[in-house]
Amino acid sequence: MPEPASDKLHIVMLGDGTVLKLADADIPNPPAISFVNNISQLNSMWDDHMVHWRGESVMNIQGHPIALEYWPLLYCYSRDHQWKDTKSKWTDWWVSAYVVECYREGTKAQFWEEFSADGKCMTYTVIVQKLCAKRKMALAAAVEHACKEYGDKFNDLFTYWKGGEEHVMVKPSAVAK
């Protein structure tokens, strides 16, 4: 049974300055799409304020193509079950962002040179595995650098509060931030 629509208003400013004010009923179901075989398409639809944007998307609202970067804003709070389904299709949302970031670091040829073996392009899954390993190494290096730089002060500076208690950060991604 579908969840009842809320009266929540979603305000999204598109890359061209257009402001969309949307009620839940204005937001269509997320399109069933996968980019695992078309990283170039993922790149061109990821955001609408970079040169990669072609003005096209698999989702249009009120006549405007909606870049993928806005999807969490549209679905995350009012249509949580739909966002979870959509997000899981791309492993995790951050992984797709990381693939796009890597794709944009150089040229398309450089990307495929790095992510090819024996003259064949690697699968999306293998690319993600390699990028995750690369990210893990970078985060570990950042933690090591922070530990060396701050020494005995590390446990005092890299903290967060939870449940009214202060804790030392242990997640490499939190330390790197």
SERO-4910 file (N, C-alpha, C, O; in steps of 0.05 Angstrom, whole numbers):
BEGIN
 pado doro    nc1    nc2    nc3   cac1   cac2   cac3    cc1    cc2    cc3    oc1    oc2    oc3
  Met    A     17    -24      0      0      0      0     18     25      0     36     27     16
  Pro    A     13     44    -18     30     67    -19     27     85      6      6     86     18
  Glu    A     49     98     12     48    116     35     32    141     27     33    150      4
  Pro    A     18    153     46      3    177     40     23    200     34     44    202     46
  Ala    A     15    217     15     32    239      8     32    260     30     12    264     43
  Ser    A     55    272     35     57    292     55     53    319     42     50    321     18
  Asp    A     51    340     58     48    367     47     75    381     46     77    405     42
  Lys    A     97    365     48    124    376     48    129    390     21    123    380      0
  Leu    A    142    413     23    149    429      0    179    425     -5    195    428     13
  His    A    186    417    -29    214    414    -37    222    437    -55    208    443    -74
  Ile    A    243    451    -47    253    473    -63    280    465    -74    299    459    -59
  Val    A    283    466   -101    307    458   -114    315    480   -133    300    489   -150
  Met    A    340    490   -130    350    510   -149    368    495   -169    388    483   -162
  Leu    A    360    496   -194    374    483   -215    399    499   -223    401    523   -216
  Gly    A    416    487   -238    441    500   -245    438    525   -261    455    542   -261
  Asp    A    415    528   -276    411    552   -292    397    574   -276    390    595   -287
  Gly    A    393    569   -249    381    589   -232    351    585   -228    339    599   -212
  Thr    A    339    568   -243    310    562   -241    305    550   -213    318    531   -205
  Val    A    284    561   -200    276    550   -174    250    535   -177    230    546   -186
  Leu    A    251    509   -170    227    492   -171    217    489   -143    231    482   -125
  Lys    A    191    495   -140    177    490   -114    158    467   -119    138    470   -134
  Leu    A    164    445   -106    150    420   -112    137    408    -87    149    407    -66
  Ala    A    112    400    -91     99    384    -70    105    355    -76    114    348    -98
  Asp    A    101    337    -57    107    309    -62     93    298    -87    105    282   -102
  Ala    A     69    307    -92     53    297   -115     66    306   -141     61    293   -162
  Asp    A     83    326   -141     96    336   -166    120    319   -173    130    320   -195
  Ile    A    129    302   -154    154    287   -158    147    259   -168    133    244   -154
  Pro    A    156    252   -192    149    226   -203    165    204   -189    185    209   -175
  Asn    A    156    179   -193    172    157   -183    199    157   -197    202    166   -220
  Pro    A    220    149   -182    247    149   -195    247    130   -219    237    108   -218
  Pro    A    259    139   -240    261    122   -264    278     97   -258    297     98   -243
  Ala    A    270     75   -270    286     51   -268    308     52   -288    305     47   -311
  Ile    A    332     59   -278    355     63   -296    380     53   -281    382     55   -257
  Ser    A    398     43   -297    424     35   -287    445     47   -304    442     48   -329
  Phe    A    467     55   -292    489     67   -307    513     49   -308    535     58   -317
  Val    A    511     24   -300    534      7   -298    546      2   -325    570     -5   -327
  Asn    A    531      4   -346    542      0   -373    545     26   -388    551     26   -412
  Asn    A    541     49   -375    543     74   -389    552     96   -369    537    113   -361
  Ile    A    578     96   -362    589    116   -343    588    143   -356    585    163   -342
  Ser    A    591    145   -382    589    171   -396    562    184   -391    560    208   -387
  Gln    A    541    168   -392    514    179   -387    511    187   -358    500    208   -352
  Leu    A    522    171   -340    522    179   -311    535    206   -308    525    223   -294
  Asn    A    558    209   -320    573    234   -319    557    258   -330    557    279   -317
  Ser    A    544    254   -352    530    276   -365    504    284   -350    494    306   -355
  Met    A    494    266   -334    469    272   -319    473    277   -290    454    283   -275
  Trp    A    498    276   -280    503    278   -252    496    305   -241    482    307   -221
  Asp    A    506    326   -253    500    353   -243    494    371   -267    501    365   -290
  Asp    A    482    394   -261    474    412   -283    488    439   -282    479    459   -293
  His    A    511    440   -268    526    465   -267    555    461   -276    572    478   -271
  Met    A    560    439   -289    587    434   -300    585    431   -330    563    428   -341
  Val    A    608    432   -343    609    430   -372    599    403   -383    593    400   -406
  His    A    598    383   -366    590    356   -374    559    354   -378    550    336   -392
  Trp    A    544    373   -367    515    372   -369    507    377   -398    516    396   -410
  Arg    A    489    360   -408    479    363   -436    450    373   -437    439    375   -458
  Gly    A    439    379   -413    412    389   -413    391    367   -416    368    372   -423
  Glu    A    400    342   -410    382    319   -413    383    302   -388    404    300   -375
  Ser    A    361    290   -381    360    273   -358    338    252   -362    320    256   -378
  Val    A    340    230   -348    318    210   -349    294    218   -333    273    205   -333
  Met    A    297    241   -318    274    251   -302    270    280   -309    289    296   -309
  Asn    A    245    287   -316    238    315   -321    215    322   -302    196    307   -299
  Ile    A    217    346   -291    195    356   -274    189    384   -283    206    401   -286
  Gln    A    163    389   -288    154    415   -297    170    424   -321    176    448   -324
  Gly    A    176    405   -339    191    412   -363    221    416   -360    234    424   -379
  His    A    231    411   -337    260    415   -332    273    388   -327    264    371   -311
  Pro    A    296    383   -341    311    358   -335    323    361   -307    334    382   -300
  Ile    A    322    339   -292    331    339   -264    357    323   -262    357    299   -267
  Ala    A    379    337   -255    405    324   -252    404    304   -228    389    308   -209
  Leu    A    420    283   -230    420    262   -210    427    273   -182    418    262   -162
  Glu    A    444    293   -181    452    304   -155    429    313   -138    431    315   -113
  Tyr    A    406    320   -150    383    330   -136    364    307   -126    347    312   -109
  Trp    A    368    283   -136    350    262   -129    348    257    -99    326    252    -89
  Pro    A    370    257    -84    367    253    -55    349    274    -42    334    269    -23
  Leu    A    351    299    -52    334    321    -41    305    315    -46    287    322    -29
  Leu    A    299    304    -69    271    299    -76    259    275    -63    235    275    -56
  Tyr    A    275    254    -59    264    229    -50    270    222    -21    256    206     -8
  Cys    A    292    232    -11    302    223     15    282    226     38    281    208     55
  Tyr    A    267    247     39    251    251     63    221    243     58    209    232     76
  Ser    A    211    249     35    182    243     32    177    216     20    155    205     25
  Arg    A    195    205      5    191    180     -7    214    161     -1    228    151    -19
  Asp    A    219    158     24    243    143     34    245    115     21    267    107     14
  His    A    223    101     20    224     74      8    233     75    -21    248     57    -29
  Gln    A    225     95    -36    234     97    -64    263    104    -65    278     94    -82
  Trp    A    273    122    -48    301    130    -49    318    106    -42    339    102    -54
  Lys    A    311     90    -22    327     67    -15    329     48    -38    351     37    -43
  Asp    A    308     43    -53    309     26    -76    326     37    -98    343     23   -110
  Thr    A    324     63   -103    340     76   -124    369     77   -117    386     70   -133
  Lys    A    374     84    -92    402     87    -82    416     60    -84    439     58    -91
  Ser    A    402     39    -77    415     12    -77    423      3   -104    441    -14   -107
  Lys    A    410     13   -125    417      5   -152    445     14   -160    457      3   -178
  Trp    A    455     34   -147    482     44   -153    501     39   -130    519     54   -125
  Thr    A    496     16   -116    512      8    -93    506     28    -71    489     23    -54
  Asp    A    520     49    -70    515     71    -51    517     97    -67    531     98    -87
  Trp    A    503    117    -59    502    142    -73    530    154    -75    538    164    -97
  Trp    A    546    152    -54    573    164    -55    591    150    -75    609    162    -86
  Val    A    586    124    -80    602    109    -99    598    121   -127    617    125   -142
  Ser    A    573    127   -134    567    139   -160    581    166   -162    592    173   -183
  Ala    A    580    181   -141    593    207   -141    623    204   -144    636    219   -158
  Tyr    A    634    184   -131    663    179   -133    671    170   -161    692    177   -171
  Val    A    654    153   -174    659    145   -202    659    170   -220    677    173   -237
  Val    A    640    187   -217    638    211   -233    663    229   -228    675    239   -247
  Glu    A    670    232   -203    694    248   -196    719    238   -210    734    253   -221
  Cys    A    722    212   -209    746    199   -222    744    202   -252    764    208   -265
  Tyr    A    720    199   -263    716    201   -292    724    229   -302    734    232   -324
  Arg    A    719    249   -285    725    277   -292    753    286   -286    761    308   -294
  Glu    A    769    270   -273    796    278   -265    814    282   -290    832    299   -290
  Gly    A    809    267   -310    825    270   -335    807    268   -359    784    278   -358
  Thr    A    816    255   -379    800    251   -403    786    224   -401    792    207   -385
  Lys    A    766    220   -419    752    195   -420    773    173   -427    771    151   -416
  Ala    A    791    178   -445    812    158   -452    829    151   -429    836    128   -425
  Gln    A    836    171   -412    853    166   -389    838    148   -369    849    130   -357
  Phe    A    812    154   -365    796    138   -347    796    109   -356    801     91   -340
  Trp    A    790    104   -382    789     77   -391    816     63   -393    818     39   -392
  Glu    A    837     79   -395    864     68   -394    869     56   -367    880     35   -364
  Glu    A    861     72   -346    865     63   -319    847     39   -312    854     22   -296
  Phe    A    823     39   -323    803     18   -316    798     -1   -339    775     -8   -345
  Ser    A    820    -10   -351    819    -31   -372    840    -52   -365    860    -46   -353
  Ala    A    835    -76   -374    854    -98   -370    853   -116   -395    831   -123   -404
  Asp    A    876   -122   -406    877   -139   -430    860   -128   -452    848   -143   -467
  Gly    A    860   -101   -455    846    -88   -477    816    -87   -473    802    -78   -492
  Lys    A    806    -95   -450    777    -94   -446    771    -76   -422    785    -76   -402
  Cys    A    749    -60   -425    741    -43   -403    731    -60   -379    718    -80   -383
  Met    A    739    -52   -356    730    -66   -331    700    -61   -327    689    -42   -337
  Thr    A    688    -79   -312    660    -76   -306    657    -54   -285    676    -47   -271
  Tyr    A    633    -44   -282    627    -23   -262    635    -33   -235    646    -18   -218
  Thr    A    628    -58   -229    634    -70   -203    664    -70   -197    672    -62   -175
  Val    A    680    -77   -216    709    -78   -213    720    -49   -210    738    -44   -193
  Ile    A    709    -31   -225    717     -2   -223    711      8   -195    728     20   -182
  Val    A    687      2   -185    680     10   -158    699     -2   -137    707     11   -119
  Gln    A    705    -28   -140    723    -41   -122    751    -27   -122    762    -22   -100
  Lys    A    761    -21   -145    787     -8   -147    786     20   -135    804     29   -121
  Leu    A    764     35   -140    761     62   -130    758     61    -99    769     78    -85
  Cys    A    744     42    -89    741     39    -60    767     33    -47    774     44    -26
  Ala    A    783     16    -59    810     10    -48    828     34    -49    842     39    -30
  Lys    A    826     49    -71    842     74    -74    833     94    -52    850    108    -40
  Arg    A    807     97    -48    797    116    -28    805    107      0    813    124     16
  Lys    A    804     81      5    812     71     31    841     77     37    848     85     59
  Met    A    858     74     17    887     81     20    891    111     25    907    119     42
  Ala    A    876    127     11    878    156     14    869    165     42    881    182     55
  Leu    A    847    153     52    837    159     78    857    150    100    861    164    119
  Ala    A    868    127     96    888    117    115    912    136    116    923    141    138
  Ala    A    921    145     93    943    164     92    936    190    106    953    202    120
  Ala    A    911    199    103    902    224    116    902    220    147    910    238    162
  Val    A    893    197    156    893    192    185    922    191    195    928    202    216
  Glu    A    939    177    181    967    176    189    980    203    191    995    210    209
  His    A    974    220    171    984    247    170    974    263    194    989    277    208
  Ala    A    948    261    200    936    275    223    948    266    249    954    282    267
  Cys    A    952    240    252    964    229    277    992    240    281   1000    248    303
  Lys    A   1008    241    259   1035    252    261   1035    282    266   1050    292    283
  Glu    A   1017    296    252   1017    325    255   1008    334    283   1019    353    294
  Tyr    A    987    321    294    976    330    319    986    314    343    982    323    366
  Gly    A    999    292    338   1011    276    360    992    272    384    970    261    381
  Asp    A   1002    280    407    986    275    432    960    291    433    942    284    449
  Lys    A    957    312    416    933    328    416    911    315    399    888    324    400
  Phe    A    917    294    384    898    282    366    872    275    380    850    282    371
  Asn    A    874    261    403    850    252    417    834    275    429    810    271    435
  Asp    A    846    298    432    831    321    441    818    337    418    797    349    422
  Leu    A    830    336    395    820    352    372    801    337    354    782    349    343
  Phe    A    805    311    351    788    295    332    767    280    348    769    256    353
  Thr    A    746    295    356    725    284    373    697    291    362    695    309    344
  Tyr    A    677    277    372    650    284    365    633    277    390    641    262    408
  Trp    A    609    288    390    591    283    413    568    265    404    556    268    383
  Lys    A    562    245    421    540    227    416    528    219    443    543    210    460
  Gly    A    502    222    446    489    214    471    500    229    495    501    218    517
  Gly    A    508    254    491    518    270    512    546    263    521    556    274    541
  Glu    A    560    246    506    587    238    512    605    245    489    598    243    465
  Glu    A    630    252    496    650    258    476    665    232    469    673    217    486
  His    A    669    228    443    683    205    433    706    213    414    703    234    400
  Val    A    727    198    413    749    203    394    741    190    367    730    168    367
  Met    A    745    205    346    739    195    319    756    170    312    780    170    317
  Val    A    743    150    302    758    126    293    754    120    264    770    106    252
  Lys    A    733    131    252    728    126    224    747    143    207    748    168    211
  Pro    A    762    131    190    781    146    173    768    169    157    779    190    154
  Ser    A    743    164    148    730    185    132    723    209    149    724    232    140
  Ala    A    717    205    175    711    227    193    736    243    199    736    268    200
  Val    A    758    229    204    784    242    209    793    258    185    802    281    188
  Ala    A    790    247    162    799    260    137    783    286    132    794    305    122
  Lys    A    757    286    139    741    310    136    752    333    152    741    355    152
***
